[in-house]
Amino acid sequence: MKKPIFFLLALLALSFAACDKDDDNSGSNTDKLTNGKWKLSASVAKFTFNGMEQTVDVYGQLPDCDTDNEIEFKADGTLISDEADEKCNANDPQQEVGTWSFNQDETEITVSGIDDNFTAEIIELTNSKLRVKYDLNQNGIVTTTETTFVKI
């Protein structure tokens, strides 16, 4: 009698785990992106300089006043960047507003109006994680940055 109960409990646990995984990917990309606020959790840049590939932990070099910032993507295409609890400069506004949009097949996101305008490839988008990759060309040096945000 113990084996069938154990098997049933194991099957039930696996079905709950499968449901949790499915829930993280349910909904449209717009729903996933606009349902809550996001916080930066990782950012790594790679570039080649003098023939040698360099890797920089961008996130690790940011001060706490930047890593606590919150980003909210609104369904109407607006983007709100909030300084959260700690501002780097007391004179900075608490919030800045920009815009965001997906390309037609929702594999890229374009952000405008906050610091820089850029388009990023979406590597992963779930209800709890957003991972993007983008290239910046500064004086002929192309830097590829992969950045991860988590839902808060």
N, C-alpha and C positions, 0 to 999 in steps of 0.2 A: 504493500500500500504506500510506502514511503517513496518509491521510485516514481509512480504516476504524479504524486503531489509535487515532488521536486521538479519533475519535467514540466508540469503545468506552471509552476512558479517561474522557472527559467524562461519558458515561452512567453509568459506575461511580461517579465522584465525586458526581454528582447523587443516585444511589441511596443512597450512604452519608450524604449530608447529609439526605436525606429520612428515613432511619432514625433519625438522631440527633434530629431534630425529633419524630418519633413517640415515641421512647423517653422524651423529656422529658414527654410527656403520657400515657404509659401507666400503667395501674393506676387504682384507685379514688381518690377524693379523700382518703379515710382513709389509704390506702397512701402517697400523695404527701406528706401532712402528717406522718405518723408515721415515715417512713423517714429518720431523721437529725436533726441539730440545725440550728437557724435562728439567723440574726443580723440585726439591724436594719441596713438599708442606706440608707433614705431615709424621711423623714416631712415632709409639708407640710400646714399648716393654713390654712384660709381662713375668714374671717368678715367680717361687715359691722359697722362701728362708725361712728356719726355719719354714716350714709349713704354711707360709702366702703368698698369692698371692700378688705380687707387680706389679704396672703399672708405667712405666716411659715414659714421653713425651720426646722422644729423640730429635725430631725436635726443641722443645722449649729450649733445652739446647745447641744447636749448635750456634756457633758464626756466625755473618753475612757473614764472609769470606767463610763459608761452605754453607750457604743457598742460596747464589747467583750463585753457580756452575751450569753449564749446561751440559747435557748429550745428545749425539747424537748417535743413533743406525743406522748404515749404512746397506744397503741391502746386502752388501758383507760379513756381519758377523763381521765387525769391530765395535768397540765402542770407542767414543772419549769423554773423560771427560775434560771439560774446566773450569779453575778457574774463568772465567768471569772477572768482574771488580776489585774484591777485593781478593787478595791472603792472606792466613793465614801466609805464610812464603815467603818472597821476593825471596828466593833461589829456591822455588818449580818451576817445569816447568809449563808453561801456560797450556799445554795439556798433557794428558796421553792417551795412546792407549791400548785397550784390545780387547777382542772378546766376542761375545754373540751368543747364539743359542737357538732355541726352541726344546723341545722334539717332538716326532712324532705327537702327537695330539695338539700341541701348547698350552698346559695347564701349562707348566713350562718353565722358561727361566733360562739358565745357563750363568753366567758372569764370565770371567776369565781375569786375568792380571792387574786389577786395584784394589789396596789395598788388596782385598780378592777374593778368588774364591768361588762362592756359586751358589746354585740352588734355585730358588724361585717359589712358586705356583702363577700363575696368577689368581687373584680374579676378576679383571675387566680390560679390555683393550678396550678403544674406541679411536676415533681420537683425543680426548682431555684429556684423563685420563688413567693412568696406576697405578693399585693397586696390590701390590704383598705381599706375606707372606712367611717368611722363619724362620727356626729354627737354632740356634747356640748353641752348647754344649761347655761350658767353665767350665772345672773342675767339671763336673757332674751336673752343673746347666744349664738346657735347657731354653733358652730365645726365645720366639716366637715374631717376629717383623713384624708389618704390616706397609708398607711404600707406600705413594702415591706420584706420580709425575704428573704434569700437563704440557700440551703442551704450549710452549711459542712462 
